[in-house]
Amino acid sequence: MSNSQSTNLQRVKSNSNKQRFKLNLKQRSDYYRFRYFNKLQKRLLYSGWAKFADHPASTQQLPKFEWAGFDGEPLNLNAYLCKVSTDNSDHIDLFDLADTRENIFSTAQECQDEKGCWPISFSSPYRCASDPKQFREKTISDIVPGRPYSFDLQHEYYNEYERSSFAISHKKGGWDCFRHIEILMNGSIPLMPDANEIPKFSMVHYPKKTFEKTLEMTRDVIRRPSFSSRANLKNFFNANLTSRAITNYILQSAKVPDAKKVLFIDHRLPLSPDYQSIFALIGFKQTFGTSCTTMQPVPYLYEGWRGSSKSLYGKGFGYVRSLPETTADSHRLIMSLKSVVKRLKKQEYDLVVFGSIMRNLNIFEELRPYLDPARTIIINGEDLPPSEDALRYMKDTRCHVFVRSIE
């Protein structure tokens, strides 16, 4: 081999080694970037997002809230099973036509006029897809509120409701409970022993008249519901209790149907799921897609998420991987206050939504000078009704206030 050929061969090998080194460097960079990204994100969130703001968080004395918990005794399932009719052909009509969409908005407007806030309810990312005529082998589900259950997979848990005509449910921490949603979403009917006690302005989006009639009609004998009852209840659920339906209700109540770009804020949502905030975000994402931007991305809501949902609240049932990847945010890190303020000054957003005002009071106070109250929605989704001070604080902001628990 001549010297020139040897030199050329060495040059080729050198270039090849450089390319290989660059490739390895890029692969290592990607590996460490993705490996430590979640740790960085969690550290920021655990440390408190407000500490990473561009100026100190507000020291103003802001209203607090109390945690609610289930303090009742679990119901006795046998007390219901002993009343089940053995005549499978004996069906009853439970649906009350007083449960209409028009009644929902009239009641909501009455609440706004009287209390100064709009009522809001939990919702489902999914529509009810069950066949009303499908035979259900159980009259009453074995799941009893207050007693532990051993379901680790969502489809197994929901399959229990899909096999049952009725499922027991009642007030837990608050009147509105995601268990009500899960029962209805799977085509079953909540059997609520306290249905007559639900406050007027709580659970306004639910068919409360039907719940009351169900309680009345099953007081002595429990018969299977008619196909028409199940069909009507399914239609009611899909029209009023999906996340998209609740979003439409929010836009209509706040009189912002022309909104095109939305900013959603809840800095604790990535690590501390809150049902009301989660379903509000899902509804806005379903309605606006990528035009709804989150200040803090919530990875577990998207179909491509590879994490485990076992550590999430309620094991992630009903909300994990409920959104397509096409609706995900383009940014992966928390947006800075400085960046948000610049965007608010430029009026880039038609609507700003605080998914949980009580969990984001400091951030709200920092951004408040730059917010247009007519284009800002604050949601209080706590189990307990807000205190007088908290409600007064929210109303004084002149924003559109939505409260889940109103008594």
Secondary structure, 3 states (H helix, E strand, C coil): CCHHHHHHHHHHHHHHHHHHHHHHHHHHHHHHHHHHHHHHHHHHHHHCHHHHCCCCCCCCCCCCCCCCCCCCCCCCCHHHHCCECCCCCCEECCCCCCCCHHHHHHHHHHHHHHHCCEECCCCECCCCCCCCCCCCCEEECCCCCCCCCCCCCHHHHHHHHHCEEEEECCCCCCCCCHHHHHHHHCCCEEECCCHHHCCCCCCCCCCHHHHHHHHHHCCCCECEECHHHHHHHHHHHHHHCEHHHHHHHHHHHCCCCCCCCEEEECCCCCCCCCHHHHHHHHHHHHHHHHHEEECCCCHHHECCCCCCCCCCHHHHCCCCCCECHHHCCCCCCCCCHHHHHHHHHCCCCCEEEECCHHHCHHHHHHHHHHCCHHHEEEEECCCCCCCHHHHHHHHHCCCEEEECCCC
